[in-house]
Amino acid sequence: MKFNREQYINLMTFGDINRQMFSELFGPLIGLDAEWRTQGAAEDEINMMAFDWDYVPYVECGGICTAFKTTPSQVIEEDDEYRIERDFLGRTMKLCKATATLPLPMDHPVSEPSDWERVKHFFTFDEARINDSDIETALALQRQGHVVRAEILGAWDIVRELMGEEQACVGYYCQPELMHDIMNTIRDTSVKVLERVTKKIRIDQLFVHEDMAGKGGPLIGPKQVTEFVAPYYQACWDLVSSRGTRLFNQDSDGFMMPVMEAFLACGVNVMHPFEPAAGMDIVEVRKQYGNKVAMIGGIDKHVLRETKADIRRELEYKMQPLMQASSGMIFGLDHRIPNGTPLENYRYYVNLGREMLDLPPLSAGSQGWGRMAF
């Protein structure tokens, strides 16, 4: 079912709603389509259209806060299994075609301040970051019910991309001046872009991608968030929220509980995807934080490879009355549908979730799958 801008914002700000949303957030992993075809899947099941997922259409705001004036990656070598390329930062990137959609870096461009100076121009402000035509398009679509989104660079995400995880972690202690300069640069650029864009259009949702945690917890702690990240986040949020923005959505896998309070303090009020395998439990988060944070995801993707009884237990717990008593929740898998998921189990999961939300069962001809506004 298609939700419009007003319905989505109302849901995620704990307003009055008819029900929570039920969505497929990321779709299947590579290779699952072949598995499902051998199990008799229709093409509308392969492309997710048959499952009538809830979604809200969105459009980018017309201003670019991320890396700018980059050059396309150049392929160095390629065979049936791998592609190796050089990206705009000068990194050697390797893609495993059978299992991945994103290449992984084999090296990183920044280890000291002089290295940062060589790539800093990708992150500084330029008036060309503002596209008036795109803003006009966004305005027209916003009037038709689209959510207008602005993406800023992840504070952890960008230093990890520049330096690699190990050196980035050490950098907060050994190279604080460099880390502050990176943060100050992306903060100043983002604020200038957002300031200009919000003179012409109301941004509905600020979005940031971090992916800063694993099962053992986040790679930086609340002290680093408060000292290095918060001034950047807060500057962006203070600006857009003063001009009508209601939502600040952070994407991070892994166990985020140790830093959740620090991020909520600097404006974040929506988070996803809440991975159960990493210890994230949307029921416990709701009990602890109430309406301080809206949530997206939270249903264990791995349970789909177990029995139907396991799937029922998972949904009965995650969709319990506490989680439906107020708004602020989009139920969905915590990441991509894993390989090895039987098609029959996925169909059962969809219909059981719909039943728990008082939605009719799927029928032939059900149509609808759109990406969520993040």
C-alpha positions in Angstrom: 0.0 0.0 0.0 1.3 3.4 -0.9 1.5 5.9 2.0 1.7 9.6 1.3 4.0 12.2 2.8 1.6 13.3 5.4 0.8 9.8 6.5 4.4 8.9 6.8 5.5 11.9 8.8 2.5 11.4 11.1 3.4 7.8 11.6 7.1 8.5 12.4 6.3 11.4 14.7 4.0 9.4 16.9 0.8 11.0 15.6 -2.6 9.3 15.3 -2.6 6.5 12.8 -4.7 3.6 11.7 -1.9 1.1 11.8 1.9 0.7 11.6 3.5 0.1 8.2 4.8 -3.3 7.1 7.6 -3.1 4.5 10.3 -4.9 2.7 13.3 -2.6 3.2 16.1 -3.9 1.1 14.9 -6.8 -1.0 16.6 -10.2 -1.7 20.3 -11.0 -1.6 22.0 -11.9 -4.9 21.2 -15.5 -5.8 17.9 -15.7 -4.1 16.0 -15.1 -7.3 17.5 -18.3 -8.8 16.5 -20.3 -5.7 13.0 -19.0 -5.8 12.5 -19.7 -9.5 13.3 -23.4 -8.9 10.6 -23.3 -6.2 8.0 -22.0 -8.7 8.1 -18.2 -8.0 6.2 -15.9 -10.3 8.2 -13.0 -11.7 6.1 -10.6 -9.6 7.4 -12.5 -6.5 11.0 -12.2 -7.7 10.7 -8.5 -8.1 8.6 -8.1 -4.9 5.6 -6.6 -6.6 3.3 -9.5 -5.6 3.6 -8.8 -1.9 1.8 -5.4 -1.7 4.3 -3.9 0.7 3.7 -0.6 2.3 5.9 2.2 1.0 6.2 5.9 0.7 7.6 7.6 -2.4 10.4 10.0 -1.9 12.6 12.4 -3.9 16.0 14.0 -3.2 15.9 17.7 -2.2 18.0 19.1 -5.0 21.1 19.8 -3.0 24.2 17.6 -2.7 25.9 17.4 0.7 27.9 14.2 -0.1 31.1 13.9 -2.3 30.9 16.2 -5.3 32.4 16.5 -8.8 33.7 13.0 -8.6 34.9 10.9 -11.5 33.5 7.5 -12.5 35.4 4.4 -11.2 37.9 2.9 -13.7 38.0 -0.8 -14.2 41.5 -2.2 -13.7 40.7 -5.9 -14.3 37.7 -8.1 -14.5 36.7 -11.7 -14.9 33.6 -13.8 -14.2 34.2 -13.8 -10.5 35.6 -10.3 -9.6 35.9 -6.8 -10.8 38.7 -4.6 -9.5 38.4 -0.9 -10.1 39.9 2.5 -9.0 37.4 4.9 -7.5 37.3 8.7 -7.3 39.3 8.7 -4.0 42.0 6.6 -5.6 41.1 3.4 -3.7 41.4 0.0 -5.2 38.0 -1.6 -4.9 37.1 -5.3 -5.4 33.6 -6.6 -6.1 32.7 -10.3 -5.7 30.1 -10.6 -8.4 28.4 -13.8 -7.0 27.7 -12.4 -3.5 27.9 -8.6 -3.4 26.4 -5.5 -4.9 29.0 -3.1 -3.4 32.8 -3.4 -3.9 35.1 -3.4 -0.8 38.3 -1.2 -0.6 41.7 -2.9 -0.7 43.4 0.3 0.4 42.6 3.8 1.6 43.8 7.3 0.6 44.3 9.1 3.9 46.7 8.4 6.7 47.9 11.9 7.5 46.8 15.5 7.0 48.6 16.0 3.7 46.7 13.0 2.2 43.4 14.6 3.3 44.3 17.8 1.6 44.6 15.9 -1.7 41.0 14.7 -1.6 39.4 17.5 0.5 38.1 19.3 -2.6 35.5 16.5 -3.1 33.9 17.6 0.2 34.1 21.4 0.2 31.3 23.7 -0.8 30.5 24.7 -4.3 27.4 26.7 -5.4 27.0 24.1 -8.2 25.9 21.6 -5.5 22.5 23.4 -5.6 20.3 22.4 -8.6 17.3 24.7 -9.0 15.7 22.4 -11.6 15.9 19.4 -9.2 14.4 21.6 -6.4 11.5 22.5 -8.6 10.9 18.8 -9.4 11.1 18.0 -5.7 8.5 20.7 -5.0 6.1 19.3 -7.5 6.4 15.8 -6.2 6.1 16.9 -2.6 2.8 18.4 -3.5 1.8 15.0 -4.9 2.7 13.2 -1.6 6.4 12.4 -2.0 8.7 12.8 1.0 11.6 15.2 0.3 14.9 13.8 1.6 18.3 15.3 2.2 21.3 13.1 2.7 24.4 14.2 4.6 27.6 12.2 4.9 28.0 9.8 7.8 30.5 11.1 10.3 31.9 7.7 11.0 31.2 6.4 7.5 33.3 9.0 5.7 36.4 8.6 7.9 36.1 4.8 7.5 36.0 5.3 3.8 39.0 7.6 3.8 41.2 5.9 6.4 39.9 2.3 6.9 38.4 1.2 10.1 41.5 0.5 12.2 43.2 3.9 11.5 39.9 5.7 11.8 39.4 4.3 15.3 42.9 5.2 16.3 42.6 8.6 14.7 40.3 10.0 17.4 43.1 9.6 19.8 46.3 10.1 17.7 45.1 12.6 15.1 42.3 14.6 16.6 43.1 17.7 14.6 42.7 15.7 11.3 39.4 14.2 12.5 38.1 17.6 13.5 39.1 19.1 10.2 37.2 16.3 8.3 34.1 16.9 10.5 34.3 20.7 10.2 34.6 20.4 6.4 31.6 18.2 5.9 29.6 20.2 8.5 30.3 23.5 6.8 29.5 22.1 3.3 26.3 20.5 4.5 25.0 23.6 6.4 25.6 25.8 3.4 23.8 23.4 1.0 20.9 22.9 3.4 20.6 26.6 4.1 20.2 27.4 0.4 17.9 24.5 -0.3 15.5 25.2 2.6 15.0 28.7 1.4 13.1 27.1 -1.5 11.7 23.8 -0.2 10.9 22.2 3.1 13.0 19.1 3.7 10.9 16.4 5.3 13.6 14.0 6.3 17.4 14.3 7.0 19.2 11.1 6.4 22.6 9.8 7.4 24.3 6.4 6.7 26.8 5.3 9.3 27.1 1.5 9.5 29.3 1.9 12.5 28.7 -1.2 14.6 29.0 -5.0 14.7 27.8 -7.6 17.1 30.3 -6.4 19.7 29.1 -2.8 19.6 29.9 0.5 17.9 33.5 1.2 16.7 33.4 4.6 18.5 31.8 5.3 21.9 29.6 8.1 23.3 32.6 10.3 24.1 33.7 10.3 20.5 30.1 10.9 19.3 29.8 13.9 21.6 33.1 15.4 20.8 33.5 14.8 17.1 30.1 13.9 15.6 27.5 15.9 17.6 28.6 19.4 16.5 28.2 18.3 12.9 24.9 16.5 13.3 23.5 19.3 15.6 24.5 22.1 13.1 22.6 20.3 10.3 19.6 19.4 12.4 19.3 22.8 14.1 19.1 24.4 10.6 16.6 22.1 8.9 14.4 21.6 12.0 14.1 25.4 12.4 12.7 25.4 8.8 10.2 22.6 9.3 12.0 19.3 9.0 10.5 16.7 11.4 12.6 13.6 10.8 16.3 12.7 11.2 16.9 9.1 10.2 20.1 7.3 10.9 21.0 4.0 9.2 23.5 1.8 11.1 23.8 -2.0 11.3 25.1 -3.7 14.5 24.6 -3.2 18.2 24.0 0.6 18.6 22.7 0.7 22.2 25.9 2.1 23.8 25.7 5.2 21.6 22.0 5.6 21.1 21.5 8.1 23.8 24.4 10.3 22.4 22.8 10.3 18.9 19.3 11.0 20.2 20.8 14.0 22.0 22.0 15.6 18.8 18.8 15.3 16.8 18.4 11.7 15.5 14.8 10.6 16.0 14.4 7.7 13.6 16.8 4.7 13.3 17.1 1.5 11.3 17.5 -1.4 10.7 17.7 -2.9 14.3 19.5 -6.2 13.7 18.4 -8.9 16.2 21.5 -11.0 15.4 23.6 -8.1 16.8 21.5 -7.8 19.9 19.1 -5.0 18.8 15.5 -5.6 20.2 12.8 -3.2 19.1 10.6 -4.2 21.9 13.2 -3.4 24.5 14.1 -0.1 22.7 10.4 0.9 22.8 10.2 0.1 26.5 13.4 2.2 27.2 12.9 5.1 24.9 9.2 5.3 24.2 8.4 8.0 21.6 11.9 9.4 21.6 12.8 7.3 18.6 10.8 5.9 15.7 12.0 2.6 14.4 12.3 0.8 11.0 13.0 -2.9 10.6 13.7 -5.1 13.6 12.4 -8.5 12.4 15.1 -11.2 12.3 15.8 -12.0 8.7 17.4 -15.3 9.7 14.2 -16.7 11.1 12.8 -17.0 7.6 15.1 -20.0 7.1 13.7 -21.7 10.1 10.2 -23.2 10.6 6.8 -21.6 10.3 6.5 -21.9 14.1 9.7 -19.9 14.5 8.4 -17.2 12.1 5.2 -17.0 14.1 7.1 -16.7 17.4 9.2 -13.9 16.0 6.2 -11.9 14.7 4.1 -12.5 17.7 6.9 -11.0 19.8 7.8 -8.1 17.5 4.3 -7.2 16.6 2.9 -7.6 20.1 0.3 -5.0 21.4 3.0 -2.8 22.9 4.5 -2.3 19.5 1.1 -1.4 17.9 -0.3 0.6 20.8 1.3 3.8 19.5 2.8 4.8 16.1 6.5 5.3 15.3 7.1 1.8 13.8 7.7 0.4 10.3 7.9 -3.4 10.7 10.4 -5.1 8.3 13.3 -7.4 8.0 16.5 -6.1 9.5 18.3 -6.4 6.1 18.2 -8.2 2.8 16.2 -11.5 2.5 19.0 -14.1 3.0 19.8 -16.9 0.6 18.3 -20.2 1.7 14.9 -18.6 2.5 12.2 -20.9 1.2 9.7 -19.1 -0.9 6.9 -20.8 1.0 8.3 -19.4 4.3 8.5 -15.9 2.8 4.9 -16.1 1.6 3.9 -17.3 5.1 5.8 -14.4 6.8 4.1 -11.8 4.6 0.6 -13.1 5.1 1.1 -13.6 8.9 2.4 -10.1 9.3 -0.6 -8.8 7.3 -3.0 -10.8 9.5 -1.4 -9.3 12.7 -1.9 -5.8 11.3 -5.5 -6.6 10.3 -4.7 -6.5 6.6 -6.4 -8.8 4.1 -4.3 -11.8 2.8 -2.5 -11.4 -0.4 -4.4 -12.3 -3.5 -3.5 -12.9 -7.1 -2.8 -9.5 -8.8 -1.5 -7.8 -5.6 0.9 -5.1 -6.7 3.2 -2.7 -5.0 6.8 -2.4 -3.8 8.5 0.9 -3.5 11.6 1.9 -1.7 11.2 3.6 1.6 12.3 7.2 2.3 15.8 6.5 3.5 
